[in-house]
Each structure stands twice: as C-alpha cells, then as structure tokens.
Amino acid sequence: MTATDRSIELINVAAQAAADKLAHDIIAYDVSDVLSITDAFLLASAPNDRQVKSIVDEIEEKLNKELGAKPVRREGDRDARWILLDYVDIVVHVQHSEERVFYALERLWKDCPELDLPEDAKATRGKGAKHAEQQEADADSAGDLR
C-alpha cells in the first residue's frame, strides 16, 4: 500500500508552508506500509520555539485555506519544542532543532520510502547543520572578544 493522492497533496502543501516560514531539513516519509493509522509523516525543524510555532501556524493555515483540512489533534503547543499536527491522513512533526537531533525520527523511519517534495522544501536540507555551525562560530568569536 502507498500513500494516497490526498495524503501526498496534504504533504506537499504542508512542506511548502514550512519552507515559506524557513523551516530546516524538511522531509516526508510514506509510512502507510508500516502504520495503519496514517499514510505519511512530515518532519521539519527550526532553531527556536517561536519559529516552531510560526511554522505550525502557517502549515495549519495553508492546509485549511487551500485544502479545507483541519487537524483532528494538535499537541505540544505549551513548550513549542515539538508540535504535532494530526490530520489522520498525515502527521506533521515540527521540532526544535535540539529535539530533532535528540529524537532522530529519521533513523526510526529510514526504511520507509521518502516522498518527493516541492523544490523549496528540498532546498532546506542541511540548513539545520549550517545554522548550528554558524551559532558555534558566533559563540567562538564572542568568546574571543572577552
């Protein structure tokens, strides 16, 4: 079994919305062969809690406006470290970059087929690592100034 056309449509709109809000490392997996509860997962991350919320809000708004889809469940708002949007057909995970590294959902789902995403979403791959390197370099240079 593979993800339905509706699931792929939801994933693409959600991925584009995440890219529009500068999410990092957007990736989607077809989990329909291993899970009966959903067809696909979308993973995205951001370097701070505020941006995590912004990405989630944009995804929710775009899916509602463009496809009339509303999540049946939204979890993780309070801390905004990992927010999950459950649309039944798809589940969206937007994580703080630190949670993304710690929980490594990609390792868990690596055997599932990756779904093709819009070019803007593909272009986000590796941005989390680049951002972490930049922060480290900034911290080092700030230490040199002391």
C-alpha angles and dihedrals in degrees: 000000000000135000113285124247088251091055092049090049090051091047093051095049091045092047092050091048090051091049090049088058092048099254117175129235100001112192135161132203132199101228096168093111094054103032128048095193099067142008103221146012125215117200125194136156143198134197096240141031094246093056091046088058092045092052092048092048091051093049091049093047095047095046090050096044099042102032105016090241123149125183117252088209138018120189136178100037096131097066098019091212094117120007120187124199114194114200093166092234091053137015120212120206117192111182138182106251092249092055090046091058094041098048095034096196089180089069091052094051100030092114091058119089115264115235121230112250136194114282093250089058093047089052090064093069111119095012092114091058092045090050092050091050091050092050090050091050091048091051091049093050091047088053090052090056092059 
